[in-house]
């Protein structure tokens, strides 16, 4: 009743090509010739110099980012707290209504 059916391998339809014979090829190594033009050494990257103005701008930008992220996180926490409090009030009201309904019977 619950025996699985094992699929059979389908037979190919249409024209079937016989396998081809692959012949090995000889590997020829290329000789390495040096470049005709002289190469100059890579130049070192310039170092970043912080002036007092740029340091102050970086500190101000970092402070602004921290304040914005903090405000967003605090507002999310406040939203969760308000939602929890409203759900708790609804639960107390429903419990009171169900208790008073049970006392009337």
N, C-alpha and C positions, 0 to 999 in steps of 0.2 A: 504494500500500500504506500509506504513512505520511502520507497527506494529511489535514490537519485538516478537520473538518466545521464549517462556519460556521453558527451557528444563525440561523434565520429569525425575523423579528419576528412575534410572535403577533398574530393578528387579534383585536380586542376582541369579547367575547361579551356578550350581554345588551343592555340598553338603553343607548344612547350619547346623551348630552345635547350639543346644539350649544353652541359657545362663547358666553358672554354678553358683552354690550357694556357696558363700564365708562364711565360718564359722569363727567367731571371735576366736582369740587365747588369752590365758592368758599371761600377761606381768610379767616376773620374774625379779626383780631387783637384780643385783649382789652386793654383799657386797664389799666395798672398803677396801683393805688391804694395809697398808703402805709398801713401798719397803724394802726389806731385807738389802740392802746396804745403807750406809750413803751417803747422798748427800752433796757435798761441794758447797759453794756459788760461783756464777759466778765471774770470774776474770774480773776486769775492763780492758777496752781496753787501750793499750798504747797510750799516746799522741804523736802527731807529733811535733818534735822539728825542727825548721828552723834554720839552720846554715847560716852564711853570704854567703857561696857559693851557697847553694840551693836557698836562697832568690834572689841572683843575677841571677841565672839561670832562675827562674820563671819570673823575671822582663824582662830579655832578650827575653825569649820565648813569653811572652805577647806582647812585643814591635814588634817582628817579625810578629806575627799573625796580629796585627793591621796594620802594613805596607803593608803586602801582601793583606789583604782584602781591604784596601784603594786603592792600585794600581789597583786591579781588578775593583772596583767600578768606579774609574776615567776613566779607559779604556773603560768601558761600556758606560759611559756618553759621552765620546769623540766619540765613534762609533755612538751613536744616533745623536749627533750634526752633524757629517759629513754626515750621511744619510739624515738628514733633509735639510741640505744645498744643497746637490745634487738634491734632489727632488724639491727644490725651483728653482734651476737653470733650470732644465728640464721644469718646469711649465712656466717660463719666456720665454724660447726658443719656446715652443709650442704656447704660446699666441702670440708671435711675428710672427711666421709663419702663424697662422690662421688670424691675423690682416692684414698681407701683402697680403694674398690670397683674402681676402674680398675687399681690395682696388683695386685690379686688375680687378675685374668684373665690 
